[in-house]
Amino acid sequence: LGVEKYYILNERTNGLFAHNAEPLPEHLKDLSNTVIKHNADLGIAVDPDVDRLALVMENGQMFGEEYTLVAIADYILKNKKGNTVSNMSSTQALKVITEKHGGKYESSAVGEVNVVKKMKETQAIIGGEGNGGVIYPELHYGRDAMLGIALFLTHLAKSKKTASELRSTYPNFYISKQKIELDNLNYSFSEIADKISAQYQNAEFNREDGLKITFQTGEWVHLRSSNTEPIIRIYAESSSEEQSNILANKIKLEIENLLKK
């Protein structure tokens, strides 16, 4: 792919990780510093089973794992018309990019198997999840970071842009993530979802996976009950980080007040 020089961090594969293995910004500071030190064009990190892809721009900042799929879908859709799918907790930037290229976007329940099922139903040509997981059916129906790396490098090279310049071509959305620990569950999740949705009559609702509320402004909140812990997860997205946090905390407070009654 024309990569002339590369550096590898933590190259020794002995099963002992040099840091928390989840490819989140707080765990990738060494990678960010190395990109800056060597004046590299891109930093790349994957998780242990190589299905999530995180990218560091030439300025040492994160490209944003929500935007890994967005950028790669943009490249695919520029060369082939088609549909896309991501789970309903992922950024709406993919919907914006898909519709810009004349395709149709669909959301699925959270989970790789659910994304794949929806991709097959809609004959989507690219899909995935907002955690940096890319699914490209021409190769196989599974999240694949190695594939994502190849496609992103190709996109970056053909765009003749730096990674930060490429990132600036995409709409900015911010996701806030909150959770509520349910010590005393007075209501079932279904009852909570019913009572919360009743407060927002003019919004659009999706009950396929928990409750997703999409407001007329385009902002959304997704509530999901954990299958393994007594927790309700709250995801909110808007065009500003501050507004996303306000929205997530507002819904969180409403649920907490409901549980106290």
Residue pairs with C-beta under 8 A, 6 or more apart in sequence:
1 150
1 153
1 154
1 157
2 157
3 153
5 38
7 34
7 38
7 40
9 18
9 30
9 31
9 34
10 17
10 18
10 19
17 48
18 30
19 27
19 28
19 30
20 27
21 27
21 47
21 48
22 47
23 45
23 46
23 47
23 52
23 53
23 54
23 65
23 132
24 54
24 65
25 62
28 43
28 45
28 54
28 56
28 62
31 43
31 45
31 56
32 43
32 56
32 60
32 61
32 62
33 60
34 40
34 43
35 42
35 43
35 56
35 57
35 58
35 60
36 59
36 60
39 58
40 58
41 58
41 156
41 162
41 163
42 55
42 56
42 57
42 58
42 152
42 153
42 156
42 163
43 55
43 56
43 57
43 60
44 53
44 54
44 55
44 56
44 149
45 53
45 54
45 55
45 56
46 52
46 53
46 54
46 145
46 146
46 149
47 145
50 144
50 145
50 146
51 112
51 133
51 142
51 143
51 144
51 145
52 65
52 131
52 132
52 133
52 143
52 145
53 65
53 68
53 132
53 133
53 134
53 145
53 148
53 149
53 152
54 62
54 63
54 65
54 68
54 132
55 62
55 63
55 68
55 152
55 163
56 62
56 63
56 163
57 63
57 162
57 163
57 164
57 167
58 162
58 163
58 164
59 164
61 164
63 71
63 163
63 167
64 167
65 130
65 131
65 132
66 90
66 91
66 93
66 130
66 173
66 175
67 91
67 93
67 167
67 170
68 132
68 134
68 148
68 152
69 86
69 90
69 94
69 126
69 127
69 128
69 129
69 130
69 132
69 133
69 134
70 91
70 93
70 94
70 97
70 170
71 152
71 155
71 166
71 167
71 170
72 126
72 134
72 148
72 151
72 152
72 155
73 84
73 94
73 97
73 98
73 126
73 127
74 97
74 101
74 155
74 170
75 151
75 152
75 154
75 155
75 158
76 82
76 125
76 126
76 136
76 151
77 84
77 97
77 98
77 101
77 103
77 125
77 126
78 101
80 125
81 101
81 102
81 103
82 103
82 123
82 124
82 125
82 126
83 98
83 103
83 104
83 105
83 106
83 122
83 123
83 124
83 125
84 94
84 95
84 97
84 98
84 103
84 104
84 105
84 106
84 124
84 125
84 126
84 127
85 105
85 106
85 107
85 108
85 115
85 118
85 119
85 122
85 124
85 127
86 94
86 105
86 107
86 108
86 115
86 127
86 128
86 129
86 130
87 107
87 108
87 109
87 110
87 111
87 114
87 115
87 129
87 130
87 209
88 107
88 108
88 109
88 110
88 206
88 208
88 209
88 212
88 222
89 110
89 130
89 175
89 222
89 224
89 235
90 107
90 128
90 129
90 130
91 130
91 173
91 175
91 237
92 173
92 218
92 220
92 237
93 170
93 171
93 173
94 105
95 105
96 171
97 170
98 104
98 105
99 105
104 122
106 118
106 121
106 122
106 124
107 118
107 206
107 212
108 114
108 115
108 117
108 118
108 119
108 208
108 209
109 208
109 209
110 129
110 209
110 224
112 129
112 133
112 135
112 142
112 143
114 209
115 127
115 128
115 129
115 135
116 127
116 135
116 141
116 142
118 124
118 127
119 127
119 135
119 137
119 141
120 141
124 137
125 136
125 137
125 138
126 134
126 135
126 136
126 137
127 135
128 134
128 135
128 143
129 143
130 175
132 145
132 148
133 143
133 145
134 143
134 144
134 145
134 147
134 148
134 151
135 141
135 142
135 143
135 144
136 144
136 147
136 151
139 147
155 166
156 163
156 166
159 165
159 166
161 169
171 239
172 239
173 237
173 238
173 239
174 237
174 238
174 239
174 240
174 241
174 243
174 244
175 235
175 236
175 237
175 244
176 235
176 236
176 237
176 241
176 244
176 245
176 247
176 248
176 249
177 233
177 234
177 235
177 248
178 233
178 234
178 235
178 236
178 248
178 249
178 252
179 231
179 232
179 233
179 234
180 231
180 232
180 234
180 252
180 255
180 256
180 259
181 229
181 230
181 231
182 230
182 231
182 232
182 259
183 230
184 259
185 230
185 259
186 259
186 261
187 195
187 258
187 259
189 210
189 223
189 225
189 232
192 223
192 232
192 255
192 258
192 259
193 207
193 210
193 211
193 223
195 258
196 211
196 213
196 223
196 251
196 254
196 255
196 258
197 203
197 205
197 211
197 213
199 254
200 213
200 215
202 215
202 216
203 213
203 214
203 215
203 216
204 213
204 214
204 215
205 211
205 212
205 213
205 214
206 212
206 214
209 222
209 224
210 222
210 223
210 224
210 225
211 222
211 223
212 220
212 221
212 222
212 223
213 220
213 221
213 222
213 223
214 220
217 238
218 238
218 239
219 236
219 237
219 238
219 239
219 243
219 244
219 247
220 236
220 237
221 234
221 235
221 236
221 247
221 248
221 251
222 234
222 235
222 236
223 232
223 233
223 234
223 251
223 255
224 232
224 233
224 235
225 231
225 232
225 233
226 232
226 233
232 255
234 248
234 251
234 252
234 255
235 248
236 244
236 245
236 247
236 248
236 251
237 244
238 244
238 247
